[in-house]
Amino acid sequence: MNSLGISKRPQDTRVVVAMSGGVDSSVTAAVLREEGYDVVGITLQLYDHGIALQKPGACCAGQDIYDARQVADRIGIPHYVLDYEGKFSQDVIDDFADSYLRGETPIPCVRCNQRVKFRDLLNTARDLGADALATGHYVRRVQGQGGAELHRAIDPGRDQSYFLFATTRDQLDFLRFPLGGLTKPETRALAERHGLEVAAKPDSQDICFVPNGSYADVVAKLRPGSVEPGDIVHVDGRVLGRHRGVVHYTVGQRKGLGIGGIRGEEEPLFVVRLEPAQRRVVVGPRRDLARSVVTVREVNWLGPDLAPGDGVEVEVKLRSAQPPAAATWRLGPDGTAQAELHEPQHGVAPGQACVVYQGDRVLGGGWIAGTAA
């Protein structure tokens, strides 16, 4: 059994590495090559080079493709660039725009992993005769009694398990994450030891296809006429002002509302919900953000068998930067589930992910479809 848990000698084990041009995936390829594996590097061109070249720190286009090729040459592995621009546009960018128009707050990085990297690229790796697909994500794949399990990274500050909840059991069998047991400084030190020019390269931005940081501009370009002004309404029905389009707002937002305070009332106002059909942004005091029940769709379950309706005690993360919250998780029909929160949580936004944990293990998760107080 080699270091990847495959019953072959490293030199007889082909590993495709998804190389974005950043330090993490570059070190992944270099470490596996040093261990003697038959490594093949693949970089995906996901969007227009011209846009990418105007934004330092973007991934999967322009300079990053060049960097990935330079690393491959340095460590002596074959490297291929695959044009996935059409797939990425349809499965990630269009979904991103439509989600905002529904009043949601999407996470395109999850969709990219789910629909492009771990579906299309994984199939390509298999077509190339690979035994595994390795990435530079900071998560751990642990072999449990029931098969491969997904666990948090050793370094909590780098853990990316929230963004990989949609990884299926079949995909997890094929995937490997060599950096899950390292810290970022250790990864950069390895890059320096291997003489990689990307050793000090900054991390990529979260949303690679938003060249100027304005999500609303991207949505307006993709869906002309969809970003329309409307009323900012208090939960009690009072109209407090006007907005430039619901795509500029997210549930839990406090700053940038453009309405100031209400005379005679000291409580700050937050976005409580979005009503895109009526073009309304509803605001209220923080207590109106409290939610105790979260309804989830498109559930991917990696945990032990669970009958619909049966409850299991877990922790859930409702945003990537929020700490986990204790909850009772119940699977429902047709890929749905409910998380019954033991303590109310604030700022739970439709379109974000609800990711389920027991300790360090990821049991699965889904997309937040609705909430209840």
C-alpha positions as CSV (number, residue, x, y, z in Angstrom):
1,M,0.0,0.0,0.0
2,N,1.6,3.3,-1.1
3,S,1.2,6.7,0.6
4,L,-2.0,7.4,-1.3
5,G,-3.6,4.1,0.0
6,I,-3.4,2.4,-3.4
7,S,-2.0,-1.2,-3.7
8,K,0.7,-0.3,-6.2
9,R,4.2,1.0,-6.2
10,P,4.3,4.8,-6.6
11,Q,6.0,4.5,-10.0
12,D,3.1,2.3,-11.2
13,T,0.5,4.7,-9.8
14,R,-0.7,7.5,-12.2
15,V,-2.0,10.6,-10.4
16,V,-3.6,13.5,-12.2
17,V,-3.0,16.8,-10.3
18,A,-5.4,19.7,-10.8
19,M,-2.9,22.6,-11.1
20,S,-4.4,26.0,-10.8
21,G,-1.0,27.8,-10.9
22,G,-1.1,28.6,-7.2
23,V,1.4,27.4,-4.5
24,D,-0.9,24.7,-3.1
25,S,-1.6,22.7,-6.2
26,S,2.0,23.2,-7.3
27,V,3.4,21.7,-4.1
28,T,0.9,18.9,-4.4
29,A,2.4,18.0,-7.8
30,A,6.0,18.4,-6.6
31,V,5.6,16.3,-3.5
32,L,3.9,13.4,-5.4
33,R,6.6,13.6,-8.1
34,E,9.3,13.4,-5.5
35,E,7.7,10.3,-4.0
36,G,8.0,8.7,-7.4
37,Y,4.4,8.8,-8.6
38,D,3.5,9.0,-12.3
39,V,2.2,12.5,-12.1
40,V,0.3,14.3,-14.9
41,G,-0.6,18.0,-14.4
42,I,-3.8,19.4,-15.8
43,T,-4.9,23.1,-15.7
44,L,-8.4,24.2,-16.6
45,Q,-8.9,27.3,-18.6
46,L,-12.2,28.5,-17.1
47,Y,-12.8,32.0,-18.4
48,D,-11.5,34.7,-20.7
49,H,-7.7,35.4,-20.5
50,G,-8.2,39.1,-21.1
51,I,-10.4,39.6,-18.1
52,A,-8.1,37.4,-15.9
53,L,-4.9,39.3,-16.8
54,Q,-6.5,42.5,-15.4
55,K,-6.9,40.9,-11.9
56,P,-3.9,39.8,-9.9
57,G,-4.5,36.8,-7.8
58,A,-7.2,35.2,-10.0
59,C,-7.0,31.5,-10.8
60,C,-7.4,29.3,-13.8
61,A,-6.6,31.8,-16.5
62,G,-3.9,34.0,-17.9
63,Q,-0.7,34.2,-15.8
64,D,-1.8,31.2,-13.7
65,I,-1.8,28.9,-16.6
66,Y,1.7,30.0,-17.4
67,D,2.8,29.5,-13.8
68,A,1.3,26.0,-13.7
69,R,3.3,25.1,-16.9
70,Q,6.5,26.5,-15.4
71,V,6.1,24.4,-12.3
72,A,5.4,21.3,-14.4
73,D,8.6,21.9,-16.4
74,R,10.5,22.5,-13.2
75,I,9.5,19.2,-11.6
76,G,9.6,17.2,-14.9
77,I,5.9,16.2,-15.5
78,P,3.7,16.4,-18.5
79,H,1.2,19.3,-18.4
80,Y,-2.0,19.9,-20.3
81,V,-4.4,22.8,-20.5
82,L,-8.1,21.9,-21.1
83,D,-10.6,24.5,-22.3
84,Y,-13.5,24.2,-19.9
85,E,-14.7,27.7,-20.5
86,G,-18.1,26.6,-21.8
87,K,-18.7,24.2,-19.0
88,F,-17.7,26.8,-16.4
89,S,-19.9,29.5,-17.9
90,Q,-23.0,27.3,-18.0
91,D,-22.6,25.4,-14.7
92,V,-21.0,28.1,-12.5
93,I,-21.3,31.6,-13.8
94,D,-24.9,31.3,-15.1
95,D,-25.9,29.6,-11.9
96,F,-24.3,32.4,-9.9
97,A,-26.3,35.1,-11.7
98,D,-29.6,33.2,-11.5
99,S,-29.0,32.6,-7.7
100,Y,-28.6,36.3,-7.1
101,L,-31.8,37.1,-9.0
102,R,-33.6,34.7,-6.7
103,G,-32.5,36.7,-3.7
104,E,-29.9,34.2,-2.7
105,T,-26.2,34.6,-1.7
106,P,-24.4,31.9,-3.9
107,I,-21.0,30.2,-3.4
108,P,-19.7,29.7,-6.9
109,C,-16.5,28.0,-5.6
110,V,-18.7,25.0,-4.3
111,R,-20.4,24.8,-7.7
112,C,-17.0,24.8,-9.5
113,N,-15.8,21.9,-7.3
114,Q,-19.1,20.1,-7.7
115,R,-19.8,20.5,-11.4
116,V,-16.4,21.1,-13.0
117,K,-13.4,19.9,-11.0
118,F,-14.9,16.9,-9.3
119,R,-17.2,15.8,-12.1
120,D,-15.7,16.7,-15.5
121,L,-12.1,16.8,-14.6
122,L,-12.4,13.7,-12.5
123,N,-13.9,11.8,-15.5
124,T,-11.0,13.1,-17.7
125,A,-8.5,11.8,-15.1
126,R,-10.1,8.4,-15.3
127,D,-10.0,8.5,-19.1
128,L,-6.2,9.1,-18.8
129,G,-5.9,5.9,-16.9
130,A,-5.3,7.6,-13.5
131,D,-5.6,5.9,-10.2
132,A,-6.4,9.1,-8.4
133,L,-7.0,12.8,-8.8
134,A,-5.1,15.0,-6.4
135,T,-5.8,18.6,-5.5
136,G,-4.3,21.3,-3.3
137,H,-7.3,21.6,-1.0
138,Y,-6.8,21.8,2.7
139,V,-9.0,18.8,3.8
140,R,-8.2,15.3,4.8
141,R,-9.4,12.0,3.3
142,V,-9.5,9.4,6.1
143,Q,-10.1,5.7,5.5
144,G,-12.9,4.6,7.9
145,Q,-14.6,1.3,8.5
146,G,-17.3,2.1,6.0
147,G,-14.9,3.6,3.4
148,A,-13.3,6.9,2.7
149,E,-14.4,9.8,4.9
150,L,-14.0,13.6,4.5
151,H,-12.4,15.4,7.5
152,R,-11.3,18.9,8.3
153,A,-7.7,19.9,7.7
154,I,-5.2,19.8,10.5
155,D,-4.9,23.6,10.3
156,P,-8.3,25.1,11.3
157,G,-7.3,28.5,9.7
158,R,-6.9,26.8,6.3
159,D,-9.6,24.2,6.4
160,Q,-11.7,24.1,3.2
161,S,-14.1,21.3,4.0
162,Y,-17.0,23.7,4.0
163,F,-16.5,24.2,0.2
164,L,-16.3,20.4,-0.5
165,F,-19.5,19.2,1.2
166,A,-21.0,18.2,-2.2
167,T,-18.2,15.7,-2.9
168,T,-19.9,12.3,-3.4
169,R,-18.8,8.9,-2.0
170,D,-17.7,7.8,-5.5
171,Q,-15.6,10.9,-6.0
172,L,-14.1,10.7,-2.6
173,D,-12.9,7.2,-3.4
174,F,-10.9,8.6,-6.3
175,L,-9.7,11.9,-4.7
176,R,-6.6,12.6,-2.7
177,F,-5.7,15.7,-0.7
178,P,-1.9,15.6,0.2
179,L,-1.9,19.0,2.0
180,G,-4.6,18.2,4.6
181,G,-2.0,17.6,7.2
182,L,0.1,20.7,6.6
183,T,-0.1,24.4,7.5
184,K,0.2,27.1,4.9
185,P,3.8,28.1,6.1
186,E,4.8,24.4,5.7
187,T,3.4,24.3,2.2
188,R,5.3,27.5,1.2
189,A,8.5,26.0,2.8
190,L,8.1,23.0,0.6
191,A,7.6,25.2,-2.5
192,E,10.9,26.9,-1.7
193,R,12.7,23.6,-1.1
194,H,11.5,22.5,-4.6
195,G,12.6,25.7,-6.1
196,L,9.1,26.7,-7.3
197,E,8.8,30.3,-8.4
198,V,5.2,30.4,-7.0
199,A,6.4,29.9,-3.4
200,A,5.5,33.4,-2.4
201,K,2.5,33.8,-4.7
202,P,-0.6,35.3,-3.0
203,D,-3.6,33.2,-2.6
204,S,-6.3,33.4,-5.3
205,Q,-9.4,35.4,-4.8
206,D,-12.7,33.7,-3.8
207,I,-14.6,34.5,-6.9
208,C,-12.2,34.4,-9.8
209,F,-14.6,35.6,-12.6
210,V,-15.5,38.9,-10.9
211,P,-12.7,41.2,-12.2
212,N,-13.5,44.3,-10.2
213,G,-15.1,42.9,-7.1
214,S,-18.6,43.9,-8.1
215,Y,-21.0,41.0,-8.1
216,A,-23.9,43.2,-9.2
217,D,-22.0,44.3,-12.4
218,V,-21.5,40.7,-13.4
219,V,-25.2,39.9,-12.8
220,A,-26.2,43.0,-14.8
221,K,-24.0,42.0,-17.7
222,L,-25.2,38.4,-17.8
223,R,-28.9,39.3,-17.2
224,P,-29.5,42.7,-18.8
225,G,-32.4,44.7,-17.2
226,S,-32.5,42.4,-14.2
227,V,-30.9,44.7,-11.7
228,E,-33.8,47.1,-10.9
229,P,-34.3,49.6,-8.1
230,G,-37.0,49.1,-5.4
231,D,-38.0,49.9,-1.9
232,I,-36.1,49.3,1.4
233,V,-38.9,48.3,3.8
234,H,-38.9,47.9,7.6
235,V,-40.3,44.6,8.9
236,D,-43.2,46.7,10.3
237,G,-44.1,47.8,6.7
238,R,-42.6,51.3,6.7
239,V,-40.8,52.3,3.5
240,L,-37.4,53.7,4.6
241,G,-35.7,54.4,1.3
242,R,-34.7,53.1,-2.1
243,H,-32.1,50.6,-3.3
244,R,-30.3,50.0,-6.6
245,G,-31.2,46.3,-6.9
246,V,-31.5,43.4,-4.5
247,V,-28.3,41.8,-5.9
248,H,-26.4,44.4,-3.8
249,Y,-27.6,43.0,-0.6
250,T,-27.4,39.8,1.5
251,V,-29.2,38.6,4.6
252,G,-27.4,39.8,7.7
253,Q,-25.9,42.8,6.0
254,R,-25.6,46.0,8.2
255,K,-23.3,48.4,6.4
256,G,-24.0,50.0,3.1
257,L,-27.8,50.1,3.4
258,G,-27.8,53.8,2.5
259,I,-30.8,54.7,4.8
260,G,-29.1,55.8,8.0
261,G,-30.9,55.3,11.3
262,I,-34.5,55.9,12.2
263,R,-35.1,59.0,14.3
264,G,-35.9,58.1,17.8
265,E,-34.8,54.5,17.4
266,E,-31.3,53.5,18.5
267,E,-31.2,49.9,17.2
268,P,-29.1,49.3,14.1
269,L,-30.9,47.8,11.1
270,F,-29.9,44.6,9.2
271,V,-31.1,43.0,6.0
272,V,-33.7,40.4,7.3
273,R,-34.8,39.0,3.9
274,L,-34.9,39.8,0.2
275,E,-38.1,39.7,-1.8
276,P,-36.8,39.8,-5.4
277,A,-40.2,39.4,-7.1
278,Q,-41.4,42.6,-5.4
279,R,-37.9,44.2,-5.7
280,R,-37.9,44.7,-1.9
281,V,-35.1,44.7,0.7
282,V,-36.6,44.1,4.1
283,V,-34.7,45.4,7.1
284,G,-35.1,45.2,10.9
285,P,-33.3,44.9,14.2
286,R,-30.9,42.1,14.9
287,R,-33.5,40.1,16.8
288,D,-35.5,39.6,13.6
289,L,-32.5,37.7,12.1
290,A,-32.8,34.9,14.6
291,R,-33.5,31.5,13.0
292,S,-34.0,28.2,14.7
293,V,-34.9,25.9,11.7
294,V,-32.9,25.7,8.4
295,T,-34.4,23.9,5.4
296,V,-31.8,22.4,3.0
297,R,-32.1,21.2,-0.6
298,E,-29.8,19.1,-2.8
299,V,-28.4,17.2,0.2
300,N,-25.2,15.2,-0.3
301,W,-24.9,12.7,2.6
302,L,-21.6,11.1,3.5
303,G,-22.5,9.9,7.0
304,P,-23.9,6.7,8.3
305,D,-27.2,5.5,7.0
306,L,-30.0,7.6,8.3
307,A,-33.7,7.0,7.8
308,P,-35.9,10.0,6.7
309,G,-37.2,11.7,9.8
310,D,-34.7,10.2,12.2
311,G,-32.6,12.8,14.0
312,V,-28.9,12.8,14.6
313,E,-27.0,15.3,16.8
314,V,-24.4,17.2,14.8
315,E,-22.8,20.6,14.3
316,V,-23.6,22.7,11.3
317,K,-21.7,25.6,9.6
318,L,-24.1,28.0,7.9
319,R,-21.4,30.3,6.5
320,S,-17.8,29.5,5.8
321,A,-16.5,32.0,8.3
322,Q,-18.9,31.2,11.1
323,P,-18.2,28.8,13.9
324,P,-20.2,25.5,13.9
325,A,-23.5,25.5,15.8
326,A,-25.1,22.5,17.6
327,A,-28.2,21.1,15.8
328,T,-30.4,18.1,15.2
329,W,-30.3,17.0,11.6
330,R,-33.2,15.2,9.9
331,L,-33.2,13.9,6.3
332,G,-36.4,14.5,4.4
333,P,-37.8,13.4,1.1
334,D,-36.4,14.2,-2.4
335,G,-32.9,15.3,-1.3
336,T,-34.1,17.7,1.4
337,A,-33.3,18.0,5.1
338,Q,-33.8,20.2,8.1
339,A,-31.3,21.4,10.7
340,E,-33.0,22.2,14.0
341,L,-30.7,24.6,15.7
342,H,-30.2,24.3,19.5
343,E,-29.6,28.0,19.7
344,P,-31.0,30.6,17.2
345,Q,-28.4,31.8,14.7
346,H,-28.3,35.2,12.9
347,G,-27.8,36.0,9.3
348,V,-28.7,32.6,7.8
349,A,-28.9,33.3,4.1
350,P,-30.6,31.3,1.4
351,G,-28.1,30.2,-1.2
352,Q,-25.3,29.6,1.3
353,A,-24.3,26.0,2.3
354,C,-25.4,24.2,5.5
355,V,-22.5,21.8,6.1
356,V,-22.8,19.0,8.7
357,Y,-20.0,17.8,11.0
358,Q,-19.5,15.4,13.8
359,G,-16.1,16.3,15.3
360,D,-13.7,16.7,12.4
361,R,-15.7,14.5,10.1
362,V,-17.9,16.0,7.3
363,L,-21.2,14.1,7.2
364,G,-22.5,16.1,4.2
365,G,-24.7,19.1,3.7
366,G,-26.8,21.0,1.2
367,W,-27.9,24.4,0.0
368,I,-30.0,26.6,2.3
369,A,-33.4,26.9,0.8
370,G,-35.3,28.6,3.6
371,T,-35.4,29.4,7.3
372,A,-37.9,29.7,10.2
373,A,-37.8,31.5,13.5
